[in-house]
Amino acid sequence: MTIIEHFAAFIHHFVQPNGEQMDAFLSSVKVEQFTKNDILVRVAEVCPKVWFVHQGILRHYAIEGEKEGTVWFSFPGDLLTEVVSFTTQQPAHHNIIAITDCTLLSISYKELQHFYDTEKVWERFGRLTTEQYMLALMARSYNLLFRNGKQKYDDFLAKHPEALQHIPLHQIADFIGVKFETLSRIRNKRN
């Protein structure tokens, strides 16, 4: 599946634009290539775009003092942005870095706002994708509060089986809210 076909399938999961609407929208997106360790968004800079992940894995993380924390991971088929920065056009609170080489599609804030303002179908697309993100965020919050380490790890691997090949274990532990040592014990019991 080409990158445009992949993105079009993603769009059709939420809305059904007509051919003209889809062509106009797709003509405004740009293909971007990033290599491992490229930074897409930096703290204190305004996040300029929303990206669609065709290939690759990205990490969203924050640093405060000596502590670094994983906020989110983005995988193929995901939309990604630094949500607060992009939405408010204020400086970002976390960084986004490519964990692997990545192929992404992007659309700028200005272009996306234009589509929201001129076509109801794109405003609906924005609302529905935001709702999907909010549901994922709420599921993550629930997992952090009420599930044990093994359940959190099993859930993460069920959703992202390719993660272990690319993401360091300490970052997975950080993301799912368990200590590295605890996750190591969980993994040893599984093997």
C-alpha positions as CSV (number, residue, x, y, z in Angstrom):
1,M,0.0,0.0,0.0
2,T,1.4,3.4,-1.0
3,I,1.6,6.2,1.6
4,I,-1.3,8.1,0.0
5,E,-3.4,4.9,-0.1
6,H,-2.6,4.3,3.6
7,F,-3.6,7.8,4.6
8,A,-6.7,7.7,2.4
9,A,-7.8,4.5,4.2
10,F,-7.2,6.1,7.5
11,I,-9.3,9.1,6.5
12,H,-12.1,6.8,5.2
13,H,-12.2,5.1,8.6
14,F,-13.6,8.4,10.0
15,V,-15.3,10.3,7.1
16,Q,-16.3,9.9,3.5
17,P,-15.2,13.0,1.5
18,N,-16.1,13.2,-2.1
19,G,-13.4,12.9,-4.8
20,E,-12.9,16.6,-5.1
21,Q,-12.6,17.1,-1.3
22,M,-10.2,14.2,-1.0
23,D,-8.0,15.4,-3.9
24,A,-7.8,18.9,-2.5
25,F,-6.9,17.6,1.0
26,L,-4.3,15.1,-0.3
27,S,-2.7,17.7,-2.5
28,S,-1.9,19.8,0.6
29,V,0.0,17.0,2.4
30,K,3.7,16.5,2.1
31,V,5.8,13.3,2.3
32,E,8.6,13.7,4.9
33,Q,11.4,11.3,5.6
34,F,13.1,11.2,9.0
35,T,16.1,9.1,10.1
36,K,16.5,7.5,13.5
37,N,17.1,10.2,16.2
38,D,15.8,13.1,14.1
39,I,13.7,15.4,16.3
40,L,10.4,16.6,14.8
41,V,9.3,18.8,17.7
42,R,11.5,20.4,20.4
43,V,10.4,21.8,23.8
44,A,9.9,25.6,23.7
45,E,9.2,25.6,19.9
46,V,5.7,25.8,18.4
47,C,4.7,22.5,16.8
48,P,3.9,23.4,13.2
49,K,2.3,20.3,11.8
50,V,0.2,17.1,12.2
51,W,1.9,14.0,10.8
52,F,0.5,10.7,9.7
53,V,2.8,7.8,10.4
54,H,3.2,5.5,7.3
55,Q,6.3,3.7,8.5
56,G,8.4,4.0,11.7
57,I,8.0,4.6,15.4
58,L,8.3,7.9,17.2
59,R,8.6,8.8,20.9
60,H,7.1,11.7,22.7
61,Y,9.1,12.6,25.8
62,A,9.6,15.4,28.3
63,I,12.6,16.3,30.4
64,E,12.3,18.1,33.8
65,G,15.6,18.5,35.6
66,E,17.4,15.2,35.7
67,K,14.2,13.2,35.0
68,E,13.1,12.1,31.5
69,G,9.6,10.7,30.9
70,T,8.0,9.0,28.0
71,V,4.6,10.7,27.2
72,W,3.5,8.6,24.2
73,F,4.7,6.5,21.3
74,S,3.4,6.8,17.7
75,F,3.2,3.8,15.4
76,P,2.3,3.2,11.7
77,G,-1.3,4.3,11.1
78,D,-1.3,7.0,13.9
79,L,-1.6,10.7,13.6
80,L,0.9,12.5,15.7
81,T,1.5,16.0,16.9
82,E,2.4,17.8,20.2
83,V,-1.3,18.3,20.9
84,V,-1.2,21.3,23.2
85,S,1.4,23.2,21.2
86,F,-0.3,22.5,17.8
87,T,-3.7,23.4,19.1
88,T,-2.8,26.6,20.9
89,Q,0.2,27.5,18.7
90,Q,2.2,28.0,21.9
91,P,5.6,26.4,22.7
92,A,5.8,22.7,23.1
93,H,6.1,20.9,26.4
94,H,7.7,17.8,25.1
95,N,9.9,16.6,22.3
96,I,9.1,14.1,19.5
97,I,11.9,12.0,18.2
98,A,12.1,9.3,15.5
99,I,13.1,6.0,17.2
100,T,13.4,4.4,13.7
101,D,13.7,5.7,10.2
102,C,10.2,7.1,9.4
103,T,8.1,8.0,6.4
104,L,5.4,10.5,7.4
105,L,2.8,12.7,5.7
106,S,2.4,16.2,7.1
107,I,-0.1,19.1,7.0
108,S,0.6,22.5,8.5
109,Y,-1.5,24.2,11.1
110,K,-2.5,26.9,8.6
111,E,-3.6,24.5,5.9
112,L,-5.5,22.3,8.3
113,Q,-7.3,25.3,9.7
114,H,-8.3,26.3,6.2
115,F,-9.8,22.9,5.6
116,Y,-11.7,23.0,8.9
117,D,-13.0,26.4,8.0
118,T,-14.1,25.6,4.5
119,E,-15.3,22.0,4.5
120,K,-17.5,20.4,7.1
121,V,-16.2,17.0,6.3
122,W,-12.7,18.0,7.4
123,E,-13.9,19.7,10.6
124,R,-15.7,16.4,11.3
125,F,-12.5,14.5,10.6
126,G,-10.7,16.7,13.1
127,R,-13.3,16.1,15.7
128,L,-13.4,12.4,15.3
129,T,-9.6,11.9,15.3
130,T,-9.4,14.1,18.4
131,E,-12.1,11.9,20.1
132,Q,-10.1,8.8,19.2
133,Y,-7.0,10.4,20.7
134,M,-8.9,11.2,23.9
135,L,-10.2,7.7,24.2
136,A,-6.7,6.3,23.9
137,L,-5.5,8.8,26.5
138,M,-8.3,7.8,28.9
139,A,-7.5,4.1,28.4
140,R,-3.8,4.8,29.2
141,S,-4.9,6.7,32.3
142,Y,-7.1,3.8,33.4
143,N,-4.2,1.4,32.8
144,L,-1.8,3.5,34.8
145,L,-4.2,3.7,37.8
146,F,-5.8,0.3,37.9
147,R,-3.7,-2.4,36.2
148,N,-0.7,-4.2,37.5
149,G,2.7,-4.2,35.7
150,K,2.1,-7.5,33.9
151,Q,-1.3,-6.4,32.6
152,K,0.1,-3.1,31.4
153,Y,3.0,-4.8,29.7
154,D,0.8,-7.5,28.1
155,D,-1.6,-4.9,26.9
156,F,1.2,-2.8,25.4
157,L,2.7,-5.8,23.6
158,A,-0.7,-6.9,22.3
159,K,-1.2,-3.5,20.7
160,H,2.4,-3.1,19.5
161,P,4.2,-6.4,19.1
162,E,7.0,-4.8,17.0
163,A,7.9,-2.5,19.9
164,L,10.5,-4.7,21.5
165,Q,12.5,-4.8,18.4
166,H,12.9,-1.0,18.3
167,I,12.1,0.6,21.7
168,P,14.5,0.2,24.7
169,L,13.0,-1.6,27.6
170,H,13.5,1.3,30.0
171,Q,11.4,3.5,27.8
172,I,8.6,0.9,27.7
173,A,8.8,0.6,31.4
174,D,8.6,4.4,31.8
175,F,5.6,4.6,29.4
176,I,3.6,1.9,31.1
177,G,4.4,3.2,34.6
178,V,6.6,0.5,36.1
179,K,10.1,0.4,37.3
180,F,12.7,-1.0,34.9
181,E,13.6,-3.8,37.4
182,T,9.9,-4.7,37.7
183,L,9.5,-5.0,33.9
184,S,12.7,-7.1,33.8
185,R,11.2,-9.6,36.3
186,I,7.9,-9.6,34.3
187,R,9.8,-10.4,31.1
188,N,11.9,-13.1,32.8
189,K,8.7,-14.9,34.1
190,R,7.3,-14.8,30.5
191,N,10.3,-16.5,29.0
